[in-house]
């Protein structure tokens, strides 16, 4: 059993492994200073993770197995990239400090939940996340919040997109999935997705890239499944009619690698829009409003204040209007300065590289804190249980 200082805990099935996969390169950087291991509770998920990292991947399908694993490894810090119900089995371990790092930064309601109270620390991107927790939770100790930026956005990536032909500009349509509850459903795919795609395809001199959320391809929701299939058909038909345009689909892969090659993006309320704000601040952004409540969107989703909001794409007239709007923004980006200010609201003053350094520094401080706390209690299990 490897002796590691930090464990990244993942309890969900394969369909959610994308949540941890985006953290793996950052954890590999941390590993050079504080040995890191991954704990999976699902065998299939463990197999996927083993194929994506050189870090040791440990498997503990049952609660007794998890208990024994923690006794053997004796981790100092445990990191959580989501709020799986099985996280609570890990949180019972009292000899470690438990840190929620999430798997993105977004304005979805699920980003600030009472689950945050279970962790010793909650790593967040910046001021917007702090305000989200203050506004959304009662009796929450904000001293647990640690602002680190978004380390995943520091990573160097190679775009899979070929260079656009004939000086074409590229527009990315990246809808989120429908969520696991209605309150957390922000997808545009089944409401305006078809119209958005048709409108973008009609913009002169534009290449469309369709990159849906990873869970859309496996969705069992009929409206999502049907809309996804229709969008795939629309893109395929457009590509067949005009092969030189380069219209394409990326159902899998890293959306962050696509962004630098794109000139504008249409997306929903999700982490994708904020990743664009950080990486592509100088490029137009369009945000959809599934709930058709402009004032609510403006209050709860600050990034919408520096983007064009898409509510309806009704019929030919609606699609024509959206086509004209996308073309106009590609030629003249009216919201550029507003996005610069909004980037600061979400990510403080972090530039590329700063977030990773901040993350490693904060984890190192927690490793040292844990050692002090365990030393002060004499290291016995009963006293150490008070820590978590």
N, C-alpha and C positions, 0 to 999 in steps of 0.2 A: 504494500500500500504506500503510494507516494506521500511524502510529508510536504504539505503545501501551506502557505499562509492565508491564501484567499481562495474561496470556492465560489464559482458562479452556479447558482442553483436553477434548474429548469425542470418543471414538473409536468409540462403539457405534452400533447401528442405532436406528430410530425407537422400537422397543418400550421402550427404556431412556432416552429423552430426558427422562422425568419426573425423572430423577436430577439433571440440570442445570437443568431449568426452575425448580425450587424455589429455586435459587440466583440466578436472573437478577435479581430485584428488589434483592437485596443487592448484587450486582455493579454494578448501575446506580447505587446509592448510592456505592459505592467509586469509580466512574468519574469522579465530580465532583472527586475529589482525585488519583487516579492513573488515567489512561486505560486502559480495559479493552477487550479484544477476545475473541471466542470463536473457537476453532479446532475445526472438525468434520472428520472423516475420511470420513463417509458423506453422499452428496448429499441423500438424503431427510431425514436428520436435520438437515442444515443448513437445509433449507427449513422444517422445523418450528420450529427455533430462530429463524430470521429472522422468523417470524410472531409470536414471543413477546417480542421485545426490540428496543430501539433501538440496542443495542450492535452494532458491526460484527461480522459473522459471516464468517469466512474458511474456505475449503475447501481441504483438502490430501488428496486421495484416496490418493496414493501416498507412499512414503517419500521419494523424491527431491523431490516437491513440498513435503513437510513441511520438509525440510532447507532448501530455497530460501526458503520462507516465513519460517522462523526467522532466516535470514541477513538477509532484508529488514526484518523487524519488529524484531529484536533485543530480545526481551522480557526483562524483568528478573526477573519472578516468573511461574511457570506453576502454575496450580491444577488439581487433579484431583479429580473428584467420585466416582470409582469406581476399581476396580483392573483395568480392561480390559487384556488382554495387549498391546494396541497402545500402552499407556502407555509401554512400554519404548523404543519408537521415539522418543518425545518426550524421554524421560529422557537420551537420548544427547547432547542439546544442553547444552554445558558452560558457556555464558555466562549461564545463568539459575539461580535457586534454585527448587527444585521442592517444591511443598507439596500434601500430600493433605488434602482438606477433607471427604471423604465426602459422602453425601447423606442422612444421618440419624444418630441415636444409638440403638443398640439393643443387646441382649444376644445377638444371633446370633453364632455362632462366627466368621463371616466378618468381623466387625467388628475382630478383632485377628488379623491374619495376617502372615506373613513379608514380604508385599509392602510393609509399612510401612517396612522397612529400606531400601527403594530411594529414599525421599524425604528431602530435607534437613530438612523439618519435617512433622509430622502434627498438624493441628488437631483437638482433641477437645473434648467438651462439658464434662467435669469429672472429679471424683475416680473415679467408677465406670469411666470409660474408661481412666484411667491404670492402675487395678488390673487391668483386663481385659488390657491389654498386658503388664503385669508377670507375670501368672499364665500367659498363653498363649504367650509367646515366650521363646526362649533367646537370651542374649547380645544383647538389644535395648537400645540406648542411649536411656534414657527422657528424656534432655535434649532429644531431638527433639520430644517431646510438648509442645504448647502448648494450654492450656485457654482456650477462647474462649466457652463456652456454645453456644447454638444460634441464630445470627442470624436464620434464617428465621422463628422464632417471634416475633420483634419486629414483624413486618410487620402493618399494619392490613388486615383483610379484611372483605368484605361477605358475610354468610351468604346462600346461595341458598335456604335453608329458609324457607317462609312461617311465620308465627306459628301455633303449634298451637291448634286449636279446643278450646273448652270446658275450658281449663286442662289439657289433656293433657300428660303428661311424655313426653319423647322419649328413646328408647334406640337407640344407634348400634351396629350390628354391622359390624365392620371387619376381616375376615380378611386375612391376608397371603397371598402366593403360595407355591407349593411349592418355590421355590428351584431352583438349578441343580445340586444334588447332594443326596443323601439326608441327609447330616449337617446340611445347612442348610435342611431342610424343617420348618417350624413351623406350617404352615397347619392350621386346624381345619375348613376348608370341607368336605373329603371325609370327615371322621371324625364330627364332631358338629354341623356347620353347619346341617343341616336341623332337627335337634332344637333347637338354640339359637334358630333363627328361630321355630319353632312355639311354643316356651316364651315368648319375648318377646311374640309376638302374643297370647298368652293372658293377659298381665298386664293387669288392668283399668285403663282410662284411660291407655293408653300408645300412642304412635305409634312405629312401627319405621322406622328408616332403615338401609338396606343399602348400604354403601360398600366394595366389595372393592378390593384392591390393583389397580393398573392392568394388571398382567400376567395377572390371572385371566381377564379377558374374552377374551384371545387365547390362553389356555393350550391346548396340544395333549395334555395329560395327560388321559386319558379320565375318571378319577375326579373330577378338578377340573372339567372341562367339564360333566359330568353334574350334579354337585352345584350348580354355579353356575346351570345352567338350572333345576334344581328349586327353588332359593331364589327365583329370579326369578318362577317360577310361584306359589310360596307367597305372596309379597308381592302379586303381581297379584291373586290370588284373594281375599286378605284385603281389599285395597283395593276390589275390586268388591263384596264383601259389606257393607262399611262405609265408604262414600266419605268420611264426615265424619272418620274417624280420621286420614286423611292419611298412611297407610303409603306409603313411597316408596323408590325406588332411585336412586342416583347412581353409575353405572358409571364416569363420567369426572368431572373437576373436582378441586378442591383440598379434601382432607379437612380441612385445618386451618381452612377457612372454615366447615365444618359444626359443628365441635366446640363453639363457644360456645353454639349453639342446642340442644345436647343435654344431657340430665340424667344419663346414665350411658352407659358404653360396654363392650361385649364385644369383645375383640380377642385377638391371638395374641402370641407373642414377636416383637416387631418395633419399629420406631421409632415406630409409631403410639401404642403404649401409653405411651411416654415423652413424646411430644408432649402427650398428654392429661395426664400427670402435671404437666407444666410449665404448660399453659394452663388446665387444669380441676382443679386440685389439690383443690378442695372438692367434687368430684363422684365418685360411686362408679365403680370400675373392676373389671372381670372379665377375667382372663387365662386362656386355655386352655392345657392341657398335652398336646400331641399324643403325647409320648413316655411318658406315664403314669409319671413318675418324680418324685414330689413332692420328695424330698430333693435330687435333682439340680437341679430347677427352683429350689428355694429358694436353693441355693448359687450357681448360675450366672446367675439372673435375679432380682436383688434386688427389683425392683418387684413380684414376686409375693408378697412378704412384706407388702405393704400393699394387697392386692387379694384378691378371692375367686377361687379357682382352680377352673376347670371341667375335669374329667377325662372323665367319662362323662355322656352324656345318653341313657340306654338306655330306649327305649319310653315309654309313657304315664307311668309312675311317675317316670322320670328327668326328663321334661319338666315334669311337675307340680311336682317339687321345685325345679327351676330357676326356674319361674314364681314360686313362693313366695319364693325367695331374692331374685330381682330386685325384687319388690314390697317385701320387707322392707328392702332396702338403699336403695331410693328413699325410704322412710319414715324410716329411721334408718341413717345412714352410720357404721358402727362403725370404719372404717379411716381416717377423715379425718386425725387427728393423725399416724398412721403415714405417710401420704402426704406430709404437710408435711415430716417429717424425711427421707423418701426423696428428695424433690425436691432437697434440699440435697446429698445424696449424688451425684446425677447431674449437677446443674447448678450446684453451688457456691451462691453467694448472688446469682447474676445475676437481675435483674428486667428487665422489658420495656424494651428499648433498650440495656441494658448490653452484650449480646452483639455487637450490630452495631458499637458503638464499639470494643469489644475487637478484633473482626475487622479493622476498618479500621486500628487502631493497629498491630497485629501485621504486617499486610501492608506498611504504610508503613515499618516498621523493617526488613523484609526487602528492600524496594526500596533503602533507603539502604545496607544491608549489602552488597548485590550491587554497588552502585556503588563502594563502598570496596574490595571484593575485586578487581573488575575493574581498578580504578585501580592497586592495588598490584601486579598482575601485568603492568601495561602494556597490558592489553586484548587481548593476542594470543590466538588460538584455542587453541593448545596449552596454555598456562599456565592459561587460564580453564577448561579441561576438568577441572581438578582440583577445581573448586568442587562439582560435582554429586555 
